[in-house]
Amino acid sequence: MSIQLTPQQQRALDIQETSLPRIIDPRTNTAYVLIRETDYTAIQELLEEEERQQEIHAVALRNAAGRMNEAS
């Protein structure tokens, strides 16, 4: 889903210099951070890689525990 910015929102985005723009949902008072799609994709890839590394680590720990039990 894509949402087009209004001219007022575009101006606010244009003057945003140092921090990422925050969007507030007035119904829930939930804050969202607006980032470029390319940045989002890069972050998503990093998180997926971290998750893969954690899964590999968990398998390695289970294998090591199994080898220790076999040696006992």
Secondary structure, 3 states (H helix, E strand, C coil): CCCCCCHHHHHHHHHCCCCCCEEEECCCCEEEECCCHHHHHHHHHHHHHHHHHHHHHHHHHHHHHHHHHHHC
